[in-house]
Each structure stands twice: as C-alpha cells, then as structure tokens.
C-alpha cells in the first residue's frame, strides 16, 4: 500500500498490518511509549526522496526562488534513484 498519511501508516503498523519507512521525528512519541520499534539497517545509506510543490502561476518571493534554485542545483548533482524509492525498487525486484 502507498499513502502519504503518516498517522494512518503508524496505525497500520501498530495494528500489525505491515512495516514502513518513516522519518524518526514522526514516531518519537510511539517509540518512547514502546508502541513502535526501529530496526537498524547496516550497509545501506538511505536518503529521503522529497518533492517540492508550488503553484506554477504564483509569483515566488526572492527567498523562495533562491531556495528553488539551490534545490535545482543540488538535484543536478544527485545520483539518480538514490533514495528510499530506489531502495524499495531494489528490494522488490531483486529480493535476497
């Protein structure tokens, strides 16, 4: 299943209906209450794939435009398929 609703994902995992990759800050309370647990992954560096959304027809402030320019420069340097999406693709197409 794929969803962007973190609370829904946490509820499914706590119910025993799967596992998930979540940002640690999103599960701090559940970890301290022992409702969820983490699993360390050795030998793999995983990067968070992030999307930026903005209205195409809206004027951006100079700081917002500068931020987008920096992201575009960083994106040009990034290795393709290097984040969680790539990891999941590798795991599902080449299971060990």
N, C-alpha and C positions, 0 to 999 in steps of 0.2 A: 504494500500500500504506500502511496505517496501523499503527503499532506504537509503544509507549512504551519499548521496549528500546533504549537509546542505543547500546550496544555492537553490537547487531545492525544498527542503522541505519548506524553507521560502517563496519562490514564490507561492507555492500551498496554504499555509496558508494565505498569504497576499491577494490572489485571492478569498479567502473564501471557498476553497475546503478541509477544514479539520482543525484539530488541531494536535499538535505534542509536544513531549518532546524534548527539545534541551538544550544544555549547555548554560547558561545565557551569557557567554562571546561571543558566536556565534551570538547573537542577540542584542548586545549592541547598535549598530547604529540604528537598526529598532525600538528598544524601545525608544530611545531618540527622534527619528523622529515621534513617535506615529503611526508607521506603524504596529507594533505588540504590544500585551499586554501580561502580565503574569497573571496567576491565582494561588493564594496560595492554597496549599493543607494541611489542618490541620489533625493531627492524623496519618499521614503516613510519614515514613522516606524512601526516595527513594535513592538508590545507583546506580551509573552509572556502567553498565556492560562494561568491557573493554577487548579487545582481544589484545594480543601481537603477532606480526608476525616477523619472521626472517627466513633467508634461512637455511635450515637444513644442507646443505653441506658446509656452510661457517663457518670458524673459528671465534669465538667471542672473542673480546678483553677481558682482565680481568675485566674491569669495567662493560661491557655488560653482562658477565657471572655472575658477582656478583649481578647485577640488576635482572636477571632472577631467580637466587637462592632466593633472597628476595621475589620476587613475588610468587614463588612456595610455600615458607613457609607461606606467607600471605594467599594464596589460600587454603592451607590445613586447616587453621583456620576459613575460611569464612563459613558462613551458606549457604547451597545450596539454589538456587532460592531465592536470597535476593535482587536482583536489579530491574531495570526497567522492564526487561523481565518477572520477577516473578509477578510484579505488574500488567502488562498488561494481563498476563495469568489469574490472579485472576479476573480482571475486565471483561474479555471476557467470562470466564467460569462460573462466579458467579455474574452476574450483580445485582446491588442493586436497 
